[in-house]
Amino acid sequence: MNRAAVLVFILYIAASSASDSVDPDLQWKTPKIGQGITVNAKIFYDSTVDVEGSSENEVTKPKKEPSIDDFKKLFKLVQEYFHNNSVMINIEVKSAEKVQEYFHNNSVMINIEVKSAEKSDNIGVPYGHTGEYELDANATLEKLKSHVASRPHESDTIFYFFSRTPLIIKEGSQAGNYSYYGTYHTFCSKLTSAVAVFYNSMEYIWSAAWATEWMFGLPEYPTSIEQNTYFMLSTFQRCQKSACSTKCLQKCGVSGE
């Protein structure tokens, strides 16, 4: 895609946004994108993931295994984050909602539906060396992809694997610690969308939110709102119900392939 097409696209978004604004100064207003898009989230987690149970003792609360409702609350917040930033997707946790709030807060109006949440200690791949227990991030991702390969799913499905064990990539004597490690720009494509996520707590949404952005095609260090908008529109136009994304891109003569 040439720079001229990108520039035309950005100018179209800016003009459309300004024309819809009642602000006399025509200040930038992030367009709402992702309406009609649903992320079907299927969750896996290992034995290191727990949540606080109810207790009369406010000092020490027992730990318990998370339920699908716990993951639904998490992804609801992530969805709200996107919506507040004009990304109007829905996230369905079919296996695990705070993540949903994150997107809504950024006007990304997706919906997130948690469809399932399954415990599995067979996905994480440890390095197997002495010292602190760590997961090989790349090997764990490949194991997750293999684990779900035979499961029927649509292109709008994202498979998440949560673990409190650090996700590491080692190169020689150097080791990188990742908050998530997953497939890039695979949402609504022919490739499987899968990601390993470092779990902190059900109140900490950032790892899950950033992981979801990564599969939407956002770079790790985006430079501008316009760039974020373009990357997500080019991804969402691959989804069946993303009429807004398709319209915006067609105005510029740009293909999202």
C-alpha positions as CSV (number, residue, x, y, z in Angstrom):
1,M,0.0,0.0,0.0
2,N,1.5,3.4,-1.0
3,R,1.8,6.4,1.3
4,A,-0.6,8.4,-0.8
5,A,-3.4,5.9,-0.2
6,V,-2.7,6.0,3.5
7,L,-2.7,9.8,3.5
8,V,-6.0,9.9,1.7
9,F,-7.5,7.4,4.2
10,I,-6.3,9.5,7.2
11,L,-7.7,12.7,5.6
12,Y,-11.0,10.9,5.0
13,I,-11.3,9.8,8.6
14,A,-10.4,13.3,9.8
15,A,-12.9,15.0,7.5
16,S,-15.7,12.5,8.4
17,S,-15.0,13.0,12.1
18,A,-15.0,16.7,11.9
19,S,-18.2,16.9,9.9
20,D,-20.0,14.8,12.5
21,S,-18.8,17.0,15.4
22,V,-20.8,19.8,16.9
23,D,-17.6,21.4,18.1
24,P,-17.3,24.7,16.2
25,D,-13.5,24.4,16.4
26,L,-13.8,21.1,14.5
27,Q,-11.4,19.4,16.8
28,W,-10.3,15.8,16.1
29,K,-12.8,13.2,17.2
30,T,-11.9,9.6,17.0
31,P,-14.4,7.8,14.7
32,K,-16.2,4.8,16.2
33,I,-15.2,1.6,14.5
34,G,-15.9,-2.1,14.9
35,Q,-19.6,-1.9,15.2
36,G,-21.1,-5.3,14.5
37,I,-17.8,-7.0,15.3
38,T,-17.8,-9.7,17.9
39,V,-14.7,-11.4,19.4
40,N,-15.5,-14.9,20.5
41,A,-13.0,-15.6,23.3
42,K,-12.2,-19.1,24.3
43,I,-10.1,-19.3,27.4
44,F,-7.6,-21.8,28.8
45,Y,-5.8,-21.3,32.1
46,D,-3.4,-23.4,34.2
47,S,-3.2,-24.2,37.9
48,T,-1.3,-21.0,38.6
49,V,-4.4,-18.9,37.9
50,D,-6.6,-18.2,40.9
51,V,-9.0,-15.6,42.3
52,E,-9.9,-14.4,45.8
53,G,-12.8,-16.2,47.3
54,S,-15.4,-14.8,49.7
55,S,-14.5,-14.6,53.4
56,E,-15.6,-12.9,56.6
57,N,-11.9,-12.2,57.3
58,E,-10.9,-9.1,55.3
59,V,-7.2,-9.7,55.9
60,T,-6.8,-13.1,54.5
61,K,-9.1,-14.3,51.7
62,P,-9.0,-17.9,50.4
63,K,-7.9,-18.5,46.8
64,K,-10.1,-20.4,44.5
65,E,-10.1,-21.6,40.9
66,P,-11.6,-19.0,38.5
67,S,-15.0,-19.5,36.9
68,I,-16.2,-18.5,33.5
69,D,-17.9,-15.5,35.2
70,D,-14.6,-14.3,36.5
71,F,-13.2,-14.2,32.9
72,K,-16.4,-12.5,31.7
73,K,-15.9,-9.7,34.1
74,L,-12.3,-9.3,33.0
75,F,-13.1,-9.1,29.3
76,K,-16.0,-6.7,30.0
77,L,-13.5,-4.2,31.2
78,V,-11.3,-4.7,28.2
79,Q,-14.3,-4.2,25.9
80,E,-15.1,-0.9,27.7
81,Y,-11.6,0.3,27.1
82,F,-12.0,-0.2,23.4
83,H,-15.4,1.4,23.3
84,N,-14.1,4.5,25.0
85,N,-11.6,4.8,22.2
86,S,-14.2,4.4,19.4
87,V,-13.6,0.8,18.6
88,M,-17.1,-0.7,18.8
89,I,-16.4,-4.5,18.8
90,N,-18.2,-7.0,20.9
91,I,-16.1,-9.6,22.8
92,E,-17.9,-12.9,23.5
93,V,-16.3,-15.1,26.2
94,K,-17.3,-18.4,25.0
95,S,-14.8,-20.1,27.2
96,A,-13.9,-16.3,29.5
97,E,-15.5,-8.7,30.3
98,K,-12.9,-5.9,32.0
99,V,-11.0,-6.4,28.6
100,Q,-14.2,-5.3,26.8
101,E,-14.4,-2.1,28.9
102,Y,-10.8,-1.2,27.9
103,F,-11.7,-1.2,24.2
104,H,-15.0,0.7,24.7
105,N,-13.1,3.4,26.6
106,N,-11.1,3.9,23.4
107,S,-14.1,4.0,21.1
108,V,-13.4,0.5,19.7
109,M,-17.0,-0.7,19.9
110,I,-16.4,-4.4,19.6
111,N,-18.3,-6.9,21.7
112,I,-16.4,-9.6,23.6
113,E,-18.2,-12.9,24.4
114,V,-16.5,-15.4,26.6
115,K,-17.7,-18.7,25.3
116,S,-15.7,-21.1,27.5
117,A,-13.1,-21.3,30.2
118,E,-11.1,-24.5,30.6
119,K,-8.4,-25.5,32.9
120,S,-5.4,-27.1,31.3
121,D,-1.9,-27.8,32.6
122,N,-0.9,-29.4,29.3
123,I,-0.4,-26.2,27.3
124,G,2.4,-24.3,29.0
125,V,5.8,-25.4,28.0
126,P,8.5,-24.9,30.6
127,Y,12.2,-24.4,29.8
128,G,13.0,-27.3,32.0
129,H,16.2,-25.9,33.4
130,T,17.2,-25.4,37.0
131,G,16.1,-22.2,38.8
132,E,12.9,-20.3,38.7
133,Y,10.1,-21.9,36.7
134,E,9.4,-20.2,33.4
135,L,7.4,-20.8,30.3
136,D,8.9,-20.8,26.8
137,A,6.7,-18.2,25.2
138,N,7.1,-19.4,21.6
139,A,6.8,-23.1,22.4
140,T,3.7,-22.4,24.6
141,L,2.1,-20.5,21.8
142,E,2.7,-23.3,19.3
143,K,1.4,-25.8,21.9
144,L,-1.8,-23.7,22.2
145,K,-2.3,-23.6,18.5
146,S,-1.8,-27.3,18.3
147,H,-4.2,-27.9,21.2
148,V,-7.0,-26.0,19.4
149,A,-6.3,-27.1,15.8
150,S,-8.9,-29.8,15.7
151,R,-11.6,-27.6,17.4
152,P,-14.1,-26.0,15.1
153,H,-14.1,-22.3,15.3
154,E,-14.8,-19.2,13.2
155,S,-12.3,-16.6,12.1
156,D,-13.5,-14.2,14.8
157,T,-12.4,-16.6,17.6
158,I,-9.4,-15.8,19.8
159,F,-7.9,-18.5,21.9
160,Y,-6.3,-17.2,25.1
161,F,-4.1,-19.1,27.5
162,F,-3.6,-17.5,30.9
163,S,-0.7,-18.4,33.3
164,R,0.9,-16.7,36.3
165,T,4.2,-18.2,35.2
166,P,6.5,-15.8,33.4
167,L,6.6,-16.0,29.6
168,I,10.2,-15.9,28.5
169,I,12.1,-15.9,25.2
170,K,15.8,-16.6,25.6
171,E,18.4,-15.8,23.1
172,G,21.9,-16.8,24.3
173,S,22.5,-15.2,27.7
174,Q,19.6,-12.7,27.2
175,A,16.0,-13.3,28.2
176,G,13.0,-11.3,27.3
177,N,9.9,-11.3,29.6
178,Y,6.6,-10.9,27.9
179,S,3.2,-9.8,29.2
180,Y,1.7,-11.7,26.2
181,Y,2.9,-13.7,23.2
182,G,0.7,-14.4,20.3
183,T,-0.1,-14.4,16.6
184,Y,0.0,-11.0,14.9
185,H,-2.8,-9.5,12.8
186,T,-4.7,-12.8,12.6
187,F,-8.2,-11.8,13.7
188,C,-10.8,-12.5,11.0
189,S,-8.2,-14.2,8.8
190,K,-7.6,-17.7,7.7
191,L,-5.0,-18.2,10.4
192,T,-5.7,-19.2,14.0
193,S,-5.7,-16.3,16.5
194,A,-4.0,-17.5,19.7
195,V,-2.1,-15.9,22.5
196,A,-0.4,-16.8,25.8
197,V,-1.1,-14.1,28.4
198,F,0.7,-13.5,31.7
199,Y,-1.9,-13.4,34.5
200,N,-1.6,-10.9,37.3
201,S,-5.2,-10.7,38.6
202,M,-8.8,-10.4,37.3
203,E,-8.5,-6.6,38.0
204,Y,-5.4,-6.1,35.8
205,I,-6.7,-5.8,32.2
206,W,-3.7,-4.6,30.4
207,S,-2.0,-7.9,29.3
208,A,-5.3,-9.2,27.9
209,A,-6.1,-5.9,26.2
210,W,-2.7,-5.5,24.6
211,A,-2.8,-9.1,23.5
212,T,-6.1,-8.5,21.8
213,E,-4.8,-5.3,20.1
214,W,-1.9,-7.3,18.8
215,M,-4.2,-9.7,17.0
216,F,-6.1,-6.8,15.6
217,G,-2.9,-5.7,13.9
218,L,-1.9,-2.8,16.1
219,P,1.9,-2.5,16.3
220,E,3.5,-2.8,19.7
221,Y,4.4,0.9,19.7
222,P,1.8,2.7,17.6
223,T,2.7,6.3,16.7
224,S,-0.7,8.0,16.4
225,I,-4.5,7.6,16.7
226,E,-4.7,7.7,12.9
227,Q,-2.3,4.8,12.6
228,N,-4.3,2.8,15.2
229,T,-7.6,3.5,13.3
230,Y,-6.2,2.5,10.0
231,F,-4.7,-0.8,11.3
232,M,-8.0,-1.8,13.0
233,L,-10.2,-0.8,10.0
234,S,-8.0,-2.9,7.7
235,T,-8.5,-5.8,10.0
236,F,-12.2,-5.4,10.7
237,Q,-13.1,-5.1,7.0
238,R,-12.1,-8.8,6.7
239,C,-15.0,-9.6,9.2
240,Q,-18.4,-10.2,7.7
241,K,-20.3,-7.6,9.6
242,S,-17.9,-4.7,9.4
243,A,-19.8,-2.4,7.0
244,C,-18.2,0.8,8.4
245,S,-14.6,-0.6,8.0
246,T,-15.3,-1.6,4.4
247,K,-17.0,1.7,3.5
248,C,-14.1,3.7,5.0
249,L,-11.4,1.7,3.1
250,Q,-13.4,1.7,-0.2
251,K,-13.6,5.5,-0.1
252,C,-9.8,5.5,-0.3
253,G,-9.5,2.7,-2.9
254,V,-7.6,0.7,-0.3
255,S,-7.7,-3.1,0.1
256,G,-7.3,-4.6,3.6
257,E,-5.9,-7.8,2.2
